[in-house]
Amino acid sequence: TYFIEEQITGKEVTVGLLELPGGLTPLPVLELRSRNEFYDYDAKYSAGKTDFILPAELDSSTTKQCQRIGAQLYESLNCKTVARIDIIIHPSRGPMILEINTIPGLTDLSDIPAQAKESGIQYDDLIHIMMQTAQCETD
């Protein structure tokens, strides 16, 4: 059995979405620049192998489009609390969704904590917000 798909090239970005008391909030778009040939396991989990560009070097229209696409996907899949949507910005076709991660990492090398920090939310506050949102879902 073979699985063949088109290779999509362009900027690799991620959109974090966090439910705050005021509603679903897109976090600043993060651009990932791997020092490896690809953004692979080694680049993702080894310190110094990927540069985080925050906010991503995108024009405001593309930034808003990525955040809007991310929020629409989040809501259409009935996600809760937090999620991360990975996107490639193709040079001529624009943003193309790669995947959604509904249980994103929260380590020193993870995207969501970096995006939250960029928007003024410290790590402990991020965890507190996530716990409050998750608790409300179980009530």
Secondary structure as the mmCIF struct_conf table of DSSP 4:
data_model
#
loop_
_struct_conf.conf_type_id
_struct_conf.id
_struct_conf.beg_label_comp_id
_struct_conf.beg_label_asym_id
_struct_conf.beg_label_seq_id
_struct_conf.end_label_comp_id
_struct_conf.end_label_asym_id
_struct_conf.end_label_seq_id
BEND BEND1 GLY A 10 GLY A 10
STRN STRN1 LYS A 11 LEU A 20
TURN_TY1_P TURN_TY1_P1 PRO A 21 GLY A 22
STRN STRN2 GLY A 23 PRO A 26
HELX_LH_PP_P HELX_LH_PP_P1 LEU A 27 VAL A 29
STRN STRN3 LEU A 30 SER A 34
BEND BEND2 ARG A 35 PHE A 38
HELX_RH_AL_P HELX_RH_AL_P1 TYR A 41 TYR A 45
BEND BEND3 SER A 46 SER A 46
TURN_TY1_P TURN_TY1_P2 ALA A 47 GLY A 48
BEND BEND4 LYS A 49 LYS A 49
STRN STRN4 THR A 50 ILE A 53
BEND BEND5 LEU A 54 PRO A 55
BEND BEND6 GLU A 57 GLU A 57
HELX_RH_AL_P HELX_RH_AL_P2 SER A 60 SER A 76
TURN_TY1_P TURN_TY1_P3 LEU A 77 ASN A 78
BEND BEND7 THR A 81 THR A 81
STRN STRN5 VAL A 82 HIS A 90
TURN_TY1_P TURN_TY1_P4 PRO A 91 ARG A 93
STRN STRN6 GLY A 94 ASN A 101
BEND BEND8 THR A 102 ILE A 103
BEND BEND9 THR A 107 THR A 107
TURN_TY1_P TURN_TY1_P5 ASP A 108 LEU A 109
HELX_RH_AL_P HELX_RH_AL_P3 ASP A 111 GLU A 118
TURN_TY1_P TURN_TY1_P6 SER A 119 GLY A 120
HELX_RH_AL_P HELX_RH_AL_P4 TYR A 123 THR A 138
#
